[in-house]
């Protein structure tokens, strides 16, 4: 949420080759990958049609 709050796009990715990612990025350490998250500015030219409707805060939330 912090990435989106500052205007960047983020997308989590699963189903990748964890062994290859660990070899490339964490070789020689005890770190292991769990998921990847791409961060940056997305290319909106590939989006077809308007963005689906999203609830407003008042429609989705109730302060108690």
mmCIF file as Biopython writes it, N, C-alpha, C and O atoms, coordinates in Angstrom:
data_model
#
loop_
_atom_site.group_PDB
_atom_site.id
_atom_site.type_symbol
_atom_site.label_atom_id
_atom_site.label_alt_id
_atom_site.label_comp_id
_atom_site.label_asym_id
_atom_site.label_entity_id
_atom_site.label_seq_id
_atom_site.pdbx_PDB_ins_code
_atom_site.Cartn_x
_atom_site.Cartn_y
_atom_site.Cartn_z
_atom_site.occupancy
_atom_site.B_iso_or_equiv
_atom_site.auth_seq_id
_atom_site.auth_asym_id
_atom_site.pdbx_PDB_model_num
ATOM 1   N N  . UNK A ? 1  ? 0.809   -1.172  0.000   1.0 0.0 1  A 1 
ATOM 2   C CA . UNK A ? 1  ? 0.000   0.000   0.000   1.0 0.0 1  A 1 
ATOM 3   C C  . UNK A ? 1  ? 0.865   1.253   0.000   1.0 0.0 1  A 1 
ATOM 4   O O  . UNK A ? 1  ? 0.485   2.274   -0.573  1.0 0.0 1  A 1 
ATOM 5   N N  . UNK A ? 2  ? 2.017   1.176   0.637   1.0 0.0 2  A 1 
ATOM 6   C CA . UNK A ? 2  ? 2.897   2.348   0.670   1.0 0.0 2  A 1 
ATOM 7   C C  . UNK A ? 2  ? 3.383   2.711   -0.727  1.0 0.0 2  A 1 
ATOM 8   O O  . UNK A ? 2  ? 3.449   3.889   -1.077  1.0 0.0 2  A 1 
ATOM 9   N N  . UNK A ? 3  ? 3.722   1.707   -1.523  1.0 0.0 3  A 1 
ATOM 10  C CA . UNK A ? 3  ? 4.180   1.960   -2.895  1.0 0.0 3  A 1 
ATOM 11  C C  . UNK A ? 3  ? 3.073   2.630   -3.703  1.0 0.0 3  A 1 
ATOM 12  O O  . UNK A ? 3  ? 3.324   3.601   -4.417  1.0 0.0 3  A 1 
ATOM 13  N N  . UNK A ? 4  ? 1.856   2.116   -3.592  1.0 0.0 4  A 1 
ATOM 14  C CA . UNK A ? 4  ? 0.731   2.699   -4.326  1.0 0.0 4  A 1 
ATOM 15  C C  . UNK A ? 4  ? 0.428   4.109   -3.828  1.0 0.0 4  A 1 
ATOM 16  O O  . UNK A ? 4  ? 0.041   4.978   -4.610  1.0 0.0 4  A 1 
ATOM 17  N N  . UNK A ? 5  ? 0.604   4.336   -2.520  1.0 0.0 5  A 1 
ATOM 18  C CA . UNK A ? 5  ? 0.304   5.648   -1.937  1.0 0.0 5  A 1 
ATOM 19  C C  . UNK A ? 5  ? 1.221   6.741   -2.476  1.0 0.0 5  A 1 
ATOM 20  O O  . UNK A ? 5  ? 0.837   7.910   -2.500  1.0 0.0 5  A 1 
ATOM 21  N N  . UNK A ? 6  ? 2.428   6.378   -2.907  1.0 0.0 6  A 1 
ATOM 22  C CA . UNK A ? 6  ? 3.336   7.389   -3.453  1.0 0.0 6  A 1 
ATOM 23  C C  . UNK A ? 6  ? 3.288   7.457   -4.980  1.0 0.0 6  A 1 
ATOM 24  O O  . UNK A ? 6  ? 4.127   8.103   -5.608  1.0 0.0 6  A 1 
ATOM 25  N N  . UNK A ? 7  ? 2.289   6.780   -5.572  1.0 0.0 7  A 1 
ATOM 26  C CA . UNK A ? 7  ? 2.051   6.910   -6.999  1.0 0.0 7  A 1 
ATOM 27  C C  . UNK A ? 7  ? 2.695   5.880   -7.893  1.0 0.0 7  A 1 
ATOM 28  O O  . UNK A ? 7  ? 2.618   5.993   -9.116  1.0 0.0 7  A 1 
ATOM 29  N N  . UNK A ? 8  ? 3.329   4.875   -7.315  1.0 0.0 8  A 1 
ATOM 30  C CA . UNK A ? 8  ? 3.925   3.822   -8.131  1.0 0.0 8  A 1 
ATOM 31  C C  . UNK A ? 8  ? 2.961   2.659   -8.273  1.0 0.0 8  A 1 
ATOM 32  O O  . UNK A ? 8  ? 2.056   2.494   -7.455  1.0 0.0 8  A 1 
ATOM 33  N N  . UNK A ? 9  ? 3.150   1.859   -9.301  1.0 0.0 9  A 1 
ATOM 34  C CA . UNK A ? 9  ? 2.382   0.640   -9.493  1.0 0.0 9  A 1 
ATOM 35  C C  . UNK A ? 9  ? 3.151   -0.524  -8.889  1.0 0.0 9  A 1 
ATOM 36  O O  . UNK A ? 9  ? 4.381   -0.522  -8.868  1.0 0.0 9  A 1 
ATOM 37  N N  . UNK A ? 10 ? 2.419   -1.516  -8.400  1.0 0.0 10 A 1 
ATOM 38  C CA . UNK A ? 10 ? 3.048   -2.697  -7.811  1.0 0.0 10 A 1 
ATOM 39  C C  . UNK A ? 10 ? 2.236   -3.926  -8.183  1.0 0.0 10 A 1 
ATOM 40  O O  . UNK A ? 10 ? 1.008   -3.880  -8.240  1.0 0.0 10 A 1 
ATOM 41  N N  . UNK A ? 11 ? 2.926   -5.011  -8.431  1.0 0.0 11 A 1 
ATOM 42  C CA . UNK A ? 11 ? 2.251   -6.257  -8.757  1.0 0.0 11 A 1 
ATOM 43  C C  . UNK A ? 11 ? 3.016   -7.439  -8.217  1.0 0.0 11 A 1 
ATOM 44  O O  . UNK A ? 11 ? 4.168   -7.672  -8.584  1.0 0.0 11 A 1 
ATOM 45  N N  . UNK A ? 12 ? 2.368   -8.186  -7.341  1.0 0.0 12 A 1 
ATOM 46  C CA . UNK A ? 12 ? 2.996   -9.394  -6.791  1.0 0.0 12 A 1 
ATOM 47  C C  . UNK A ? 12 ? 2.960   -10.505 -7.834  1.0 0.0 12 A 1 
ATOM 48  O O  . UNK A ? 12 ? 2.008   -10.612 -8.607  1.0 0.0 12 A 1 
ATOM 49  N N  . UNK A ? 13 ? 3.990   -11.320 -7.850  1.0 0.0 13 A 1 
ATOM 50  C CA . UNK A ? 13 ? 4.068   -12.415 -8.812  1.0 0.0 13 A 1 
ATOM 51  C C  . UNK A ? 13 ? 4.383   -13.710 -8.083  1.0 0.0 13 A 1 
ATOM 52  O O  . UNK A ? 13 ? 5.339   -13.782 -7.310  1.0 0.0 13 A 1 
ATOM 53  N N  . UNK A ? 14 ? 3.590   -14.714 -8.326  1.0 0.0 14 A 1 
ATOM 54  C CA . UNK A ? 14 ? 3.852   -16.052 -7.819  1.0 0.0 14 A 1 
ATOM 55  C C  . UNK A ? 14 ? 4.109   -16.969 -8.994  1.0 0.0 14 A 1 
ATOM 56  O O  . UNK A ? 14 ? 4.007   -16.551 -10.147 1.0 0.0 14 A 1 
ATOM 57  N N  . UNK A ? 15 ? 4.440   -18.207 -8.712  1.0 0.0 15 A 1 
ATOM 58  C CA . UNK A ? 15 ? 4.634   -19.179 -9.773  1.0 0.0 15 A 1 
ATOM 59  C C  . UNK A ? 15 ? 5.913   -19.020 -10.563 1.0 0.0 15 A 1 
ATOM 60  O O  . UNK A ? 15 ? 6.004   -19.497 -11.694 1.0 0.0 15 A 1 
ATOM 61  N N  . UNK A ? 16 ? 6.904   -18.360 -9.989  1.0 0.0 16 A 1 
ATOM 62  C CA . UNK A ? 16 ? 8.185   -18.187 -10.666 1.0 0.0 16 A 1 
ATOM 63  C C  . UNK A ? 16 ? 9.158   -19.268 -10.199 1.0 0.0 16 A 1 
ATOM 64  O O  . UNK A ? 16 ? 8.871   -19.997 -9.249  1.0 0.0 16 A 1 
ATOM 65  N N  . UNK A ? 17 ? 10.283  -19.365 -10.853 1.0 0.0 17 A 1 
ATOM 66  C CA . UNK A ? 17 ? 11.305  -20.352 -10.508 1.0 0.0 17 A 1 
ATOM 67  C C  . UNK A ? 17 ? 12.104  -19.841 -9.304  1.0 0.0 17 A 1 
ATOM 68  O O  . UNK A ? 17 ? 13.068  -19.091 -9.456  1.0 0.0 17 A 1 
ATOM 69  N N  . UNK A ? 18 ? 11.686  -20.260 -8.114  1.0 0.0 18 A 1 
ATOM 70  C CA . UNK A ? 18 ? 12.311  -19.763 -6.885  1.0 0.0 18 A 1 
ATOM 71  C C  . UNK A ? 18 ? 13.791  -20.127 -6.802  1.0 0.0 18 A 1 
ATOM 72  O O  . UNK A ? 18 ? 14.607  -19.334 -6.332  1.0 0.0 18 A 1 
ATOM 73  N N  . UNK A ? 19 ? 14.126  -21.315 -7.255  1.0 0.0 19 A 1 
ATOM 74  C CA . UNK A ? 19 ? 15.525  -21.748 -7.208  1.0 0.0 19 A 1 
ATOM 75  C C  . UNK A ? 19 ? 16.397  -20.833 -8.069  1.0 0.0 19 A 1 
ATOM 76  O O  . UNK A ? 19 ? 17.485  -20.438 -7.650  1.0 0.0 19 A 1 
ATOM 77  N N  . UNK A ? 20 ? 15.925  -20.498 -9.259  1.0 0.0 20 A 1 
ATOM 78  C CA . UNK A ? 20 ? 16.685  -19.609 -10.152 1.0 0.0 20 A 1 
ATOM 79  C C  . UNK A ? 20 ? 16.788  -18.205 -9.568  1.0 0.0 20 A 1 
ATOM 80  O O  . UNK A ? 20 ? 17.844  -17.578 -9.649  1.0 0.0 20 A 1 
ATOM 81  N N  . UNK A ? 21 ? 15.706  -17.707 -8.980  1.0 0.0 21 A 1 
ATOM 82  C CA . UNK A ? 21 ? 15.727  -16.369 -8.374  1.0 0.0 21 A 1 
ATOM 83  C C  . UNK A ? 21 ? 16.697  -16.340 -7.195  1.0 0.0 21 A 1 
ATOM 84  O O  . UNK A ? 21 ? 17.466  -15.390 -7.049  1.0 0.0 21 A 1 
ATOM 85  N N  . UNK A ? 22 ? 16.664  -17.366 -6.359  1.0 0.0 22 A 1 
ATOM 86  C CA . UNK A ? 22 ? 17.575  -17.426 -5.213  1.0 0.0 22 A 1 
ATOM 87  C C  . UNK A ? 22 ? 19.029  -17.493 -5.666  1.0 0.0 22 A 1 
ATOM 88  O O  . UNK A ? 22 ? 19.898  -16.872 -5.054  1.0 0.0 22 A 1 
ATOM 89  N N  . UNK A ? 23 ? 19.295  -18.232 -6.720  1.0 0.0 23 A 1 
ATOM 90  C CA . UNK A ? 23 ? 20.657  -18.343 -7.253  1.0 0.0 23 A 1 
ATOM 91  C C  . UNK A ? 23 ? 21.138  -17.001 -7.798  1.0 0.0 23 A 1 
ATOM 92  O O  . UNK A ? 23 ? 22.294  -16.623 -7.610  1.0 0.0 23 A 1 
ATOM 93  N N  . UNK A ? 24 ? 20.246  -16.291 -8.468  1.0 0.0 24 A 1 
ATOM 94  C CA . UNK A ? 24 ? 20.613  -15.007 -9.071  1.0 0.0 24 A 1 
ATOM 95  C C  . UNK A ? 24 ? 20.785  -13.892 -8.055  1.0 0.0 24 A 1 
ATOM 96  O O  . UNK A ? 24 ? 21.739  -13.119 -8.137  1.0 0.0 24 A 1 
ATOM 97  N N  . UNK A ? 25 ? 19.879  -13.803 -7.106  1.0 0.0 25 A 1 
ATOM 98  C CA . UNK A ? 25 ? 19.860  -12.646 -6.204  1.0 0.0 25 A 1 
ATOM 99  C C  . UNK A ? 25 ? 20.403  -12.913 -4.803  1.0 0.0 25 A 1 
ATOM 100 O O  . UNK A ? 25 ? 20.859  -11.982 -4.138  1.0 0.0 25 A 1 
ATOM 101 N N  . UNK A ? 26 ? 20.365  -14.150 -4.346  1.0 0.0 26 A 1 
ATOM 102 C CA . UNK A ? 26 ? 20.743  -14.435 -2.959  1.0 0.0 26 A 1 
ATOM 103 C C  . UNK A ? 26 ? 21.866  -15.445 -2.826  1.0 0.0 26 A 1 
ATOM 104 O O  . UNK A ? 26 ? 22.046  -16.041 -1.764  1.0 0.0 26 A 1 
ATOM 105 N N  . UNK A ? 27 ? 22.624  -15.641 -3.896  1.0 0.0 27 A 1 
ATOM 106 C CA . UNK A ? 27 ? 23.722  -16.609 -3.883  1.0 0.0 27 A 1 
ATOM 107 C C  . UNK A ? 27 ? 24.704  -16.276 -2.755  1.0 0.0 27 A 1 
ATOM 108 O O  . UNK A ? 27 ? 25.123  -15.129 -2.600  1.0 0.0 27 A 1 
ATOM 109 N N  . UNK A ? 28 ? 25.057  -17.284 -1.983  1.0 0.0 28 A 1 
ATOM 110 C CA . UNK A ? 28 ? 26.010  -17.106 -0.901  1.0 0.0 28 A 1 
ATOM 111 C C  . UNK A ? 28 ? 25.406  -16.569 0.387   1.0 0.0 28 A 1 
ATOM 112 O O  . UNK A ? 28 ? 26.131  -16.241 1.326   1.0 0.0 28 A 1 
ATOM 113 N N  . UNK A ? 29 ? 24.071  -16.478 0.436   1.0 0.0 29 A 1 
ATOM 114 C CA . UNK A ? 29 ? 23.398  -16.022 1.654   1.0 0.0 29 A 1 
ATOM 115 C C  . UNK A ? 29 ? 22.405  -17.083 2.109   1.0 0.0 29 A 1 
ATOM 116 O O  . UNK A ? 29 ? 22.187  -18.079 1.420   1.0 0.0 29 A 1 
ATOM 117 N N  . UNK A ? 30 ? 21.815  -16.863 3.257   1.0 0.0 30 A 1 
ATOM 118 C CA . UNK A ? 30 ? 20.780  -17.785 3.742   1.0 0.0 30 A 1 
ATOM 119 C C  . UNK A ? 30 ? 19.378  -17.308 3.359   1.0 0.0 30 A 1 
ATOM 120 O O  . UNK A ? 30 ? 18.390  -17.932 3.745   1.0 0.0 30 A 1 
ATOM 121 N N  . UNK A ? 31 ? 19.278  -16.203 2.599   1.0 0.0 31 A 1 
ATOM 122 C CA . UNK A ? 31 ? 17.976  -15.687 2.185   1.0 0.0 31 A 1 
ATOM 123 C C  . UNK A ? 31 ? 17.343  -16.579 1.133   1.0 0.0 31 A 1 
ATOM 124 O O  . UNK A ? 31 ? 18.037  -17.154 0.294   1.0 0.0 31 A 1 
ATOM 125 N N  . UNK A ? 32 ? 16.028  -16.692 1.180   1.0 0.0 32 A 1 
ATOM 126 C CA . UNK A ? 32 ? 15.253  -17.443 0.191   1.0 0.0 32 A 1 
ATOM 127 C C  . UNK A ? 32 ? 14.087  -16.575 -0.268  1.0 0.0 32 A 1 
ATOM 128 O O  . UNK A ? 32 ? 13.518  -15.821 0.521   1.0 0.0 32 A 1 
ATOM 129 N N  . UNK A ? 33 ? 13.738  -16.684 -1.532  1.0 0.0 33 A 1 
ATOM 130 C CA . UNK A ? 33 ? 12.615  -15.907 -2.060  1.0 0.0 33 A 1 
ATOM 131 C C  . UNK A ? 33 ? 11.294  -16.575 -1.700  1.0 0.0 33 A 1 
ATOM 132 O O  . UNK A ? 33 ? 11.210  -17.795 -1.555  1.0 0.0 33 A 1 
ATOM 133 N N  . UNK A ? 34 ? 10.273  -15.748 -1.561  1.0 0.0 34 A 1 
ATOM 134 C CA . UNK A ? 34 ? 8.928   -16.230 -1.292  1.0 0.0 34 A 1 
ATOM 135 C C  . UNK A ? 34 ? 7.984   -15.771 -2.402  1.0 0.0 34 A 1 
ATOM 136 O O  . UNK A ? 34 ? 7.177   -16.552 -2.907  1.0 0.0 34 A 1 
ATOM 137 N N  . UNK A ? 35 ? 8.092   -14.508 -2.770  1.0 0.0 35 A 1 
ATOM 138 C CA . UNK A ? 35 ? 7.339   -13.964 -3.899  1.0 0.0 35 A 1 
ATOM 139 C C  . UNK A ? 35 ? 8.112   -12.779 -4.456  1.0 0.0 35 A 1 
ATOM 140 O O  . UNK A ? 35 ? 8.980   -12.218 -3.787  1.0 0.0 35 A 1 
ATOM 141 N N  . UNK A ? 36 ? 7.791   -12.409 -5.677  1.0 0.0 36 A 1 
ATOM 142 C CA . UNK A ? 36 ? 8.397   -11.240 -6.300  1.0 0.0 36 A 1 
ATOM 143 C C  . UNK A ? 36 ? 7.355   -10.143 -6.387  1.0 0.0 36 A 1 
ATOM 144 O O  . UNK A ? 36 ? 6.163   -10.421 -6.520  1.0 0.0 36 A 1 
ATOM 145 N N  . UNK A ? 37 ? 7.794   -8.920  -6.315  1.0 0.0 37 A 1 
ATOM 146 C CA . UNK A ? 37 ? 6.893   -7.783  -6.465  1.0 0.0 37 A 1 
ATOM 147 C C  . UNK A ? 37 ? 7.553   -6.787  -7.402  1.0 0.0 37 A 1 
ATOM 148 O O  . UNK A ? 37 ? 8.615   -6.242  -7.103  1.0 0.0 37 A 1 
ATOM 149 N N  . UNK A ? 38 ? 6.908   -6.557  -8.541  1.0 0.0 38 A 1 
ATOM 150 C CA . UNK A ? 38 ? 7.452   -5.564  -9.469  1.0 0.0 38 A 1 
ATOM 151 C C  . UNK A ? 38 ? 6.940   -4.190  -9.064  1.0 0.0 38 A 1 
ATOM 152 O O  . UNK A ? 38 ? 5.771   -4.038  -8.708  1.0 0.0 38 A 1 
ATOM 153 N N  . UNK A ? 39 ? 7.809   -3.198  -9.117  1.0 0.0 39 A 1 
ATOM 154 C CA . UNK A ? 39 ? 7.478   -1.842  -8.701  1.0 0.0 39 A 1 
ATOM 155 C C  . UNK A ? 39 ? 7.942   -0.882  -9.788  1.0 0.0 39 A 1 
ATOM 156 O O  . UNK A ? 39 ? 9.066   -0.992  -10.279 1.0 0.0 39 A 1 
ATOM 157 N N  . UNK A ? 40 ? 7.095   0.045   -10.158 1.0 0.0 40 A 1 
ATOM 158 C CA . UNK A ? 40 ? 7.466   1.030   -11.161 1.0 0.0 40 A 1 
ATOM 159 C C  . UNK A ? 40 ? 6.250   1.756   -11.682 1.0 0.0 40 A 1 
ATOM 160 O O  . UNK A ? 40 ? 5.211   1.797   -11.023 1.0 0.0 40 A 1 
ATOM 161 N N  . UNK A ? 41 ? 6.375   2.325   -12.858 1.0 0.0 41 A 1 
ATOM 162 C CA . UNK A ? 41 ? 5.273   3.017   -13.504 1.0 0.0 41 A 1 
ATOM 163 C C  . UNK A ? 41 ? 4.768   2.133   -14.635 1.0 0.0 41 A 1 
ATOM 164 O O  . UNK A ? 41 ? 5.505   1.838   -15.576 1.0 0.0 41 A 1 
ATOM 165 N N  . UNK A ? 42 ? 3.517   1.713   -14.543 1.0 0.0 42 A 1 
ATOM 166 C CA . UNK A ? 42 ? 2.941   0.822   -15.541 1.0 0.0 42 A 1 
ATOM 167 C C  . UNK A ? 42 ? 2.655   1.518   -16.852 1.0 0.0 42 A 1 
ATOM 168 O O  . UNK A ? 42 ? 2.515   2.740   -16.902 1.0 0.0 42 A 1 
ATOM 169 N N  . UNK A ? 43 ? 2.568   0.738   -17.908 1.0 0.0 43 A 1 
ATOM 170 C CA . UNK A ? 43 ? 2.242   1.233   -19.241 1.0 0.0 43 A 1 
ATOM 171 C C  . UNK A ? 43 ? 0.730   1.118   -19.431 1.0 0.0 43 A 1 
ATOM 172 O O  . UNK A ? 43 ? 0.213   0.022   -19.645 1.0 0.0 43 A 1 
ATOM 173 N N  . UNK A ? 44 ? 0.029   2.231   -19.356 1.0 0.0 44 A 1 
ATOM 174 C CA . UNK A ? 44 ? -1.425  2.212   -19.438 1.0 0.0 44 A 1 
ATOM 175 C C  . UNK A ? 44 ? -1.944  2.024   -20.870 1.0 0.0 44 A 1 
ATOM 176 O O  . UNK A ? 44 ? -3.150  1.880   -21.067 1.0 0.0 44 A 1 
ATOM 177 N N  . UNK A ? 45 ? -1.069  2.024   -21.852 1.0 0.0 45 A 1 
ATOM 178 C CA . UNK A ? 45 ? -1.523  1.857   -23.233 1.0 0.0 45 A 1 
ATOM 179 C C  . UNK A ? 45 ? -2.104  0.468   -23.476 1.0 0.0 45 A 1 
ATOM 180 O O  . UNK A ? 45 ? -2.863  0.285   -24.428 1.0 0.0 45 A 1 
ATOM 181 N N  . UNK A ? 46 ? -1.775  -0.500  -22.657 1.0 0.0 46 A 1 
ATOM 182 C CA . UNK A ? 46 ? -2.286  -1.857  -22.829 1.0 0.0 46 A 1 
ATOM 183 C C  . UNK A ? 46 ? -3.621  -2.097  -22.147 1.0 0.0 46 A 1 
ATOM 184 O O  . UNK A ? 46 ? -4.197  -3.175  -22.290 1.0 0.0 46 A 1 
ATOM 185 N N  . UNK A ? 47 ? -4.126  -1.117  -21.409 1.0 0.0 47 A 1 
ATOM 186 C CA . UNK A ? 47 ? -5.399  -1.269  -20.708 1.0 0.0 47 A 1 
ATOM 187 C C  . UNK A ? 47 ? -6.533  -1.028  -21.695 1.0 0.0 47 A 1 
ATOM 188 O O  . UNK A ? 47 ? -6.579  -0.001  -22.372 1.0 0.0 47 A 1 
ATOM 189 N N  . UNK A ? 48 ? -7.430  -1.975  -21.763 1.0 0.0 48 A 1 
ATOM 190 C CA . UNK A ? 48 ? -8.552  -1.871  -22.698 1.0 0.0 48 A 1 
ATOM 191 C C  . UNK A ? 48 ? -9.816  -1.531  -21.918 1.0 0.0 48 A 1 
ATOM 192 O O  . UNK A ? 48 ? -10.250 -2.319  -21.078 1.0 0.0 48 A 1 
ATOM 193 N N  . UNK A ? 49 ? -10.398 -0.399  -22.176 1.0 0.0 49 A 1 
ATOM 194 C CA . UNK A ? 49 ? -11.642 0.001   -21.538 1.0 0.0 49 A 1 
ATOM 195 C C  . UNK A ? 49 ? -11.408 0.739   -20.232 1.0 0.0 49 A 1 
ATOM 196 O O  . UNK A ? 49 ? -10.279 0.844   -19.754 1.0 0.0 49 A 1 
ATOM 197 N N  . UNK A ? 50 ? -12.490 1.247   -19.664 1.0 0.0 50 A 1 
ATOM 198 C CA . UNK A ? 50 ? -12.373 2.015   -18.419 1.0 0.0 50 A 1 
ATOM 199 C C  . UNK A ? 50 ? -12.083 1.106   -17.222 1.0 0.0 50 A 1 
ATOM 200 O O  . UNK A ? 50 ? -12.337 -0.098  -17.263 1.0 0.0 50 A 1 
ATOM 201 N N  . UNK A ? 51 ? -11.562 1.688   -16.191 1.0 0.0 51 A 1 
ATOM 202 C CA . UNK A ? 51 ? -11.274 0.949   -14.961 1.0 0.0 51 A 1 
ATOM 203 C C  . UNK A ? 51 ? -12.594 0.493   -14.336 1.0 0.0 51 A 1 
ATOM 204 O O  . UNK A ? 51 ? -13.556 1.261   -14.307 1.0 0.0 51 A 1 
ATOM 205 N N  . UNK A ? 52 ? -12.654 -0.746  -13.837 1.0 0.0 52 A 1 
ATOM 206 C CA . UNK A ? 52 ? -13.889 -1.225  -13.207 1.0 0.0 52 A 1 
ATOM 207 C C  . UNK A ? 52 ? -14.285 -0.344  -12.013 1.0 0.0 52 A 1 
ATOM 208 O O  . UNK A ? 52 ? -13.438 0.292   -11.385 1.0 0.0 52 A 1 
ATOM 209 N N  . UNK A ? 53 ? -15.563 -0.324  -11.723 1.0 0.0 53 A 1 
ATOM 210 C CA . UNK A ? 53 ? -16.083 0.487   -10.627 1.0 0.0 53 A 1 
ATOM 211 C C  . UNK A ? 53 ? -15.462 0.045   -9.303  1.0 0.0 53 A 1 
ATOM 212 O O  . UNK A ? 53 ? -15.324 -1.149  -9.040  1.0 0.0 53 A 1 
ATOM 213 N N  . UNK A ? 54 ? -15.094 1.008   -8.484  1.0 0.0 54 A 1 
ATOM 214 C CA . UNK A ? 54 ? -14.592 0.732   -7.145  1.0 0.0 54 A 1 
ATOM 215 C C  . UNK A ? 54 ? -15.468 1.455   -6.138  1.0 0.0 54 A 1 
ATOM 216 O O  . UNK A ? 54 ? -15.916 2.577   -6.375  1.0 0.0 54 A 1 
ATOM 217 N N  . UNK A ? 55 ? -15.703 0.807   -5.029  1.0 0.0 55 A 1 
ATOM 218 C CA . UNK A ? 55 ? -16.500 1.415   -3.976  1.0 0.0 55 A 1 
ATOM 219 C C  . UNK A ? 55 ? -15.791 2.627   -3.403  1.0 0.0 55 A 1 
ATOM 220 O O  . UNK A ? 55 ? -14.565 2.651   -3.303  1.0 0.0 55 A 1 
ATOM 221 N N  . UNK A ? 56 ? -16.571 3.638   -3.024  1.0 0.0 56 A 1 
ATOM 222 C CA . UNK A ? 56 ? -15.998 4.772   -2.321  1.0 0.0 56 A 1 
ATOM 223 C C  . UNK A ? 56 ? -15.740 4.368   -0.880  1.0 0.0 56 A 1 
ATOM 224 O O  . UNK A ? 56 ? -16.205 3.319   -0.436  1.0 0.0 56 A 1 
ATOM 225 N N  . UNK A ? 57 ? -15.010 5.182   -0.157  1.0 0.0 57 A 1 
ATOM 226 C CA . UNK A ? 57 ? -14.738 4.888   1.243   1.0 0.0 57 A 1 
ATOM 227 C C  . UNK A ? 57 ? -16.035 4.724   2.018   1.0 0.0 57 A 1 
ATOM 228 O O  . UNK A ? 57 ? -16.184 3.776   2.788   1.0 0.0 57 A 1 
ATOM 229 N N  . UNK A ? 58 ? -16.976 5.641   1.819   1.0 0.0 58 A 1 
ATOM 230 C CA . UNK A ? 58 ? -18.236 5.585   2.544   1.0 0.0 58 A 1 
ATOM 231 C C  . UNK A ? 58 ? -19.075 4.357   2.202   1.0 0.0 58 A 1 
ATOM 232 O O  . UNK A ? 58 ? -19.831 3.871   3.044   1.0 0.0 58 A 1 
ATOM 233 N N  . UNK A ? 59 ? -18.950 3.854   0.980   1.0 0.0 59 A 1 
ATOM 234 C CA . UNK A ? 59 ? -19.679 2.640   0.603   1.0 0.0 59 A 1 
ATOM 235 C C  . UNK A ? 59 ? -19.063 1.387   1.205   1.0 0.0 59 A 1 
ATOM 236 O O  . UNK A ? 59 ? -19.769 0.421   1.495   1.0 0.0 59 A 1 
ATOM 237 N N  . UNK A ? 60 ? -17.756 1.399   1.393   1.0 0.0 60 A 1 
ATOM 238 C CA . UNK A ? 60 ? -17.050 0.199   1.834   1.0 0.0 60 A 1 
ATOM 239 C C  . UNK A ? 60 ? -16.747 0.169   3.324   1.0 0.0 60 A 1 
ATOM 240 O O  . UNK A ? 60 ? -16.485 -0.900  3.877   1.0 0.0 60 A 1 
ATOM 241 N N  . UNK A ? 61 ? -16.777 1.329   3.988   1.0 0.0 61 A 1 
ATOM 242 C CA . UNK A ? 61 ? -16.322 1.401   5.375   1.0 0.0 61 A 1 
ATOM 243 C C  . UNK A ? 61 ? -17.350 2.052   6.283   1.0 0.0 61 A 1 
ATOM 244 O O  . UNK A ? 61 ? -18.174 2.862   5.858   1.0 0.0 61 A 1 
ATOM 245 N N  . UNK A ? 62 ? -17.272 1.674   7.526   1.0 0.0 62 A 1 
ATOM 246 C CA . UNK A ? 62 ? -18.091 2.296   8.552   1.0 0.0 62 A 1 
ATOM 247 C C  . UNK A ? 62 ? -17.192 2.556   9.753   1.0 0.0 62 A 1 
ATOM 248 O O  . UNK A ? 62 ? -16.574 1.632   10.282  1.0 0.0 62 A 1 
ATOM 249 N N  . UNK A ? 63 ? -17.118 3.795   10.177  1.0 0.0 63 A 1 
ATOM 250 C CA . UNK A ? 63 ? -16.309 4.150   11.340  1.0 0.0 63 A 1 
ATOM 251 C C  . UNK A ? 63 ? -17.155 3.918   12.590  1.0 0.0 63 A 1 
ATOM 252 O O  . UNK A ? 63 ? -18.250 4.462   12.734  1.0 0.0 63 A 1 
ATOM 253 N N  . UNK A ? 64 ? -16.618 3.098   13.483  1.0 0.0 64 A 1 
ATOM 254 C CA . UNK A ? 64 ? -17.359 2.796   14.720  1.0 0.0 64 A 1 
ATOM 255 C C  . UNK A ? 64 ? -16.617 3.285   15.944  1.0 0.0 64 A 1 
ATOM 256 O O  . UNK A ? 64 ? -17.096 3.114   17.066  1.0 0.0 64 A 1 
#
